Amino acid sequence: MNGNPWTPSQLEQLRLLYPDSTCYEVAAAIGRSQKSVYTKAKSLGLHKSDAFLASERSGRIQRGKQHPSMIASQFRPGFIPWNKGTHFVAGGRSAETRFKAGQMPHNTSAVGDYRLNKEGHLQRKIGTTKGSNSKRWRGVAELIWCEANGPLPPKHLVVFRPGLFTNKLEEITLERIECISMAENARRNHPRSKSPELAKLVQLKGAITRQVNRIAKESQS
């Protein structure tokens, strides 16, 4: 589908979703690749909203970014660290107390252990594969759904039904969860679905942006 021209419907969805959603969510919602979404958004002059850029969903460093103490401690151009070119060798009994190959810290979680991720969702450790957190931990809700229904369909995820979220193991049941497409998840989490007033502002912002781009192009021609 990515080789086909953009349809008017896809372009409208792009303008509506792009400012407040991740590129991945937009791509899933309209059925195009992330590269295609990014390229088209750039050509249309679309940008992420200030609210999205300020949120943790943007992936940007937030807290302390402009804090005076951080600015004061940053390296200045041309600064040479005192230990440049040196090789540190720990002394004393450090060699005796280092981790040996294959040795794990005493507080390493065992397969089957539970934890809460940063969003507050309960996860269970399912493996010890290095370098891939998703292969070591999976959401309990997803595991319960898959145990009852089999593997997740492509581009789908397991979520709690509206108003039924919980991170208590005994309360996570099939009645509380459902499997939905990533496109549907993006629509549910879009500001339009959460606040009618915010949705109107998003639409107004999009209309203003289109008018500004049009005027800018006409002034250059």
ABEGO torsion letter per residue (X at the ends): XAABBBBAAAAAAAAAAAAABBAAAAAAAAGBBAAAAAAAAAAAGBBBBAAAAABAAAGBBBBGAABAAAAAABBBBGBBBAABGBBBBBBEAAAAABBBBGBBBAABBBBGBBBBBAAGBBBBBABABBGBAAAABBBAAAAAAAAAAEBBBBGBBBBBBBGABBABAAABBAAABBBBBAAAAAAAABAAAABAAAAAAAAAAAAAAAAAAAAAAAAAX
